């Protein structure tokens, strides 16, 4: 890009603002994966088939918990990061040239809810949740900013660094089942989440919005491995599965509208000792969806 001749400015290269807005909408749709708690999509990385370089990398760390049965206030939160590699096209009416502008985004999400027990033993609860999200998107345009402004005569507002802040409100409804016994533990969650994200500041050409929904089912089985003990507690194996289906602007933005995981791992119980972490789980997962598949390793802690 920087090797183009200086007379390119006289030819009047211009960017397609409609395409820019569509890219902004797509980035916000991607940001939805960080704004919605979802184990299935908590870590994703896709490679560009032409360059073998990652064109998309996403990671999310988060969790949630109920204070107690006496005070069934539920709190959740997550922090997410993604790196997206779109390509803008600029044209002078005779020729078109690509400008790769890699975008980085960060997202903070928080939620507050309340548990309503179903049944006498309290193993089933219905949990409505209100969510809020705040994120920022910035482009790797620093190196090419001088060329964009002085050589290409690009006519969209990217001089502020190609950035946008985004915020959103949403909610979720969960049906949660937890069974704890010496023989085994069972966790089952059904969740439907919605988030509306909208650009709030930054480049005027990137003021976009996205409405995304995720329906998820998650199940986990934990049981002791024979009579093995470690740190004074049974050493356990873990089996889990989850399935997420994406709707709204999330659907198809990555080429698939669902993801499924199958996982197995181990769990170390440290609750016999006066430390903050009571359980630590290491789980390997196989992930697949519409035309995609992969593997991941997850580390989780209970407090």
Helices and strands as residue ranges (DSSP letters): G 6-11, E 14-15, H 17-35, E 43-47, E 54-66, E 73-91, E 96-118, E 124-139, H 145-150, E 163-180, E 185-202, G 204-206, E 209-230, E 233-248, E 258-269, E 279-289, E 292-302
